[in-house]
Amino acid sequence: MKATKVNLANLPTPIKKARFLSKELGVNIYLKRDDLTGAEISGNKIRKLEYAFKLLMDRGYTSVITTGGIQSNHCRATAAAATMLGLKSVLLLRVNEEPKIEGNFLLDKLFGAEVRHCTPEEYKTSRNEIMANIAKEKSAKGEKCFVIPEGASFGIGSMGYFEAMEEIVNQEKELGIMFDTVVLATGSGGTYSGLYLANKYYNLQKRVVGFAVCDDSNYFKNHIHNINKEALQFLDKEVELSVDDIEINDKYVGIGYAISREEELDFIKYVASNEAVVLDPVYTVKGMYGLYNEIKAGNFNKSKNILFIHTGGLFGVFPKQDQFKF
């Protein structure tokens, strides 16, 4: 079954050289600016959601349910996309205490999403069950609800970054550059899955490296492998899949998902003050901080042109404002 999509993102997103970091580290580092996919829908999630929304609309669904942390970029993008397309949205957000209405959570409210809360323990053990029950509740009231998993990281969602790799290949031709290495932060696996599948499908032979922002490399390798298997139904030829081909670095998870260390916040300032590019505290700072340190450690010596996928998350910086030291 060939995957199709609705057009919501501003594509193609530009590729720009990180001139300061390239000079400092002695390797060409380029940024794929997927933080510029839009304003309300900015970031990497909308690429995946374009395919998910097309599928669910074709099947007659009238509302969507999804889940994430209180500052989830995915939930914000889902709420925005649903409103754009005339659908309703329900967000199951993980909270420790009554949250401040700020950042992505403020936008969720502005977009008219119905917000439900769950505890961290409920999120860890039963978020899918809770969403299924919400869908049943809504169904009893005449709604037809589609459940989008965390990060839109499932088979159809992977097609968003399969397409992104095709976009990158076209931009390589335009720029006269071949990226031998593609690097990204990895939080739910769907972005990595799409890049991996296109890399295999077209035999591009690129090194694709994900820096985990939570969990460990074994978890992600197996999780991404399962997403890859689910996504095969949307490709028109077989792709040989292997867990061993999935490269995940879990050395820069830090003290936990969406929890910032001082050195990470300092690195956001460092990059912003030298590149005028703002990394987000949950995903891209851990990915770029990892890449920065791994290059210094000599673990990217074979890489000549590195493309870092800037997956967005700007709105997540503002709730961290009191943690920055100026």
N, C-alpha and C positions, 0 to 999 in steps of 0.2 A: 504494500500500500504506500503510494507516494505521499509524502507529507506536504501540505500547503499551509499558508499562513495568512493572517490579517496584517496589514502594514500599519504599524504604530510608531516604530523607532525612526529616528533620523539616520539613515544609512547611505553610503558607507561612513563609518566614523574615521577621522583622520589618524594618520601615523606620524608622529613627530619625534625627532631625536632628542634625547635627554643629554644636552651638550655638557653640562657641568659634571654629571655622574659619569658620562663616557670618558671625559678627560681625566677625572680623578682615578677611575678604575682601570683605564687602559684597554677598554673594550667598548665596542659600539653598542649602546643601549638605546632602543627605540620604545616609545610608548604607543600602544594602540588605545586611543582615547574613547573607550566605551563608556566613560563617565559622561560623554557628550551625546548619548543616544536620544536625549530629550531633556526637559526640565522636570516636570512632575514624574515622568517615567524613567528618569535618568538611571544609568547603570546597566549591568549585564543581564539583569533578570528579564527585561522587556524582550530581549531576543528570544528567550525560551517561551515567554508568555504569548508571543505572536503565534506560535505554533499551537500552544495549548488552547488558546481562546478560539482559534479557527476550528479545531477539533470539537470542542464542546458546543460551539454555536451551531455547527453542522448537525449535531445530534440533538438540538432543541433544548439545551439547558438554559435556564433563565437566571441562575445565580451561581456564584463560586464561593467556595470555602477554602481557606488556606491557613497556614500557621507559621509562626516564627517568634523571635524575641521582640521585646517592646519597641526596639529601634530597627526592626527588620526592614531592609531595603526591598526585599521580595514582597512583603505584605503591602508596603506603600505602593509599589509598582502595580501589584495586583488590583488594589483598590482603585487606583487611577485608571488603569486599563478597563476595568469593569464599567466604571462610570462613563468613560469615553464611548464604550460600545453599548450603553443602555442596559447594562446588567446590574444586578445587586451583588454585594460582596459581604462576607462574614469573615472576620479575622480572629483566630484563636491565638492570643498573645501570651507569651510566658512572662510572668511577673513575680517579683519577690515581695513587693509592697505596692501600695497605691502609687501609680506612676505619675510623674509630672507630664503635663501635656506640652511636649516640645519635640523638635526634630521630626523624625519620620512619624511618630505617634500623632503629632499635631496634624500632619498632612492626612493621615488615615481618617481622622475626625472630619477634616475639611472636605474630603472626598465622599463623605457620607457612608463610610463603612460601618457595619454593625460590629462592635468589638466585644468579644468574650475573653475572659482571662482564665489562665490555668497556672498552677504552681510549677516550679522547676521539676519536681518529682513526677507530676502528672504529664508534663511535656515529655519527659524522658521515657516514661513507661506506657503511656496510653493516649498520646496526642491523636493518633490515627483513629482510635476507637471513639474518642470524643468528637472528632470531626464527622465520623460516620453517624453518630447519634444526632448531631446538629442537622445533618442532611435529612435524616428520617423525620425529625421535628418539622423541618421546613416543608418536606414532601407532604406531610399531613395537612399543611396549610395551602397546598396547591403549587408550591415552588418545585422546580426541578433543579437540584443542586449538584454541581460537579466539584469533587474534592481534588484540589491541586496540592501535591505533596510539598513538603518543605523545600524552598528554593526552586520550585518547578523542576526539580531534578528527577525526571523520569524519562522514559523512552522518547516521547514526542518532544519534550523540552530540549533534549540533546540536539535536535535538529537546528536549534537556534545557533549553536556554536559550530555545528557542522557547516552551516552556511557562512559563519564568520570566518572559518578557515579558508573557504573558497574566496571570500572577500579579500583576505590577507594575500592569497596567491595572486589575485588580480592587481593588488596594490604593489606587490613586489615587482611586477612587470612595469608598472608605471614609474616606480621609484628607481628602478635599476638596482635593487638590493635583494639578496636572498637571505632570509632569516633562518639560520641553522638551529636556533633554539627559541622556544616559546615558553614563557614563564607566567604563572598566574597564582593568585591565592585560591585555596580550595576550602570551601565550607560545607557544601552539600553534594558536590561531585558532578553536577550536570554540565557545568561549563567545561570542565576537564574532559568529560565523556565526549562531547561534541567535537572538540579539537582533536582528541585521540582518534575518533572514528574517521574523520576526514583525512587525517594524517595517514591512516592505514588504507583507506579507500583509494586515495590518489597516489599512494606510495611516495609520499613527500620526503620521508626519511628525516623528519625534524625531531629533535629532542624536545619533548613536552614535559615540563617540570611543574608540579603543583606543590605549593607550600601550604601545609595544613594549618588552619586557624583553630582547629579543635580536634579531638580524637587523635589516633595515631596512624601511621602509614599502612599498617595491615588492615585496619578498618576501612580506610579509604580505597585501598586497592581492590578489596572484595566488593565494596559498595559500588564503586565505579564500574567494575566488571559486570555486575548485575544490571546496572543501567544500560551498559553497552549491549548486553544480550537482548534487553527489552527493545532497544532502538533498532535492532537489525530488521525488524518488520517494515521499517520505513525506508530501507535502502533497496536498490534494485539489483544488487549483487552481494554475494557472500563476502564477509570480511573476517579474516582469521583473527580471533581475539585471544589475548593471553594476559593473565594477571601480572606476569613477570615483566610485561612491556610498560606497565603503568608505573611512573616514577613520582613518588610522593616524599617530600622532605618534611618530617615532623619535629624538627629541632627548634622551631621558632613559634610554637603554639603559645609559649609564655605561661601565664598563670591562669589561663582559661578563656573561653569564648567571650568576646566583647569586654573583657577585663584588660585594662591598659596598664602596662608598666611604664615607668618614667622614661626609660630609654626609647620606648616606642613613640611616645608623645614628642620626645626631643627629636626623633628622626623625622616625624611629620613636619616639625618646624624647619629642620635642616633641609629637607627636600623642597619645601614650599619657598624658603628664603633664597634658594639657589636656582630652582627650576620654574617657580611660579606655578607649581602643580601641587594640589592638595590631596594627599593620601587619606584614606579613611581609617579610623582607629580599630575597626573590626577585621577587615580583610586586607586591603592593599598595603597597609603599613607592615603587616607581618610578612606578606609576600615579598615586598621590596626590601625590607630590612634583612630578610633571609637571603635574598639574592645578593645584596650588597656584601654581606659577611661571607657568603660562600664563594663569591668571586675573589675576595681578599684571601680566603683560605686556599685558593688554587683549584677549586672544584669545578670551575667552568673554563679551564685553560684551552679546551678545544673549541669553545664558542667564539665566533668572530662577530656575528651580528645577532644580538639578543632582542627579542620582542617581548616586552612586558605588557600584559593585558591589564589596563587600568579599568577595573570593574565598577568604579563609582563609589557611592557611599558618602558623598559630601554632607548630607543632612545629619549623618551620625556624628560629625565633628562637634556640632553645637552643644549637645548635652554633655560633652566632655570639657567645656570651656573652663570650668573651675579647676580642672586637673592640670592644665598647662601652666608652666612656669615661664614668665616673661621678665 
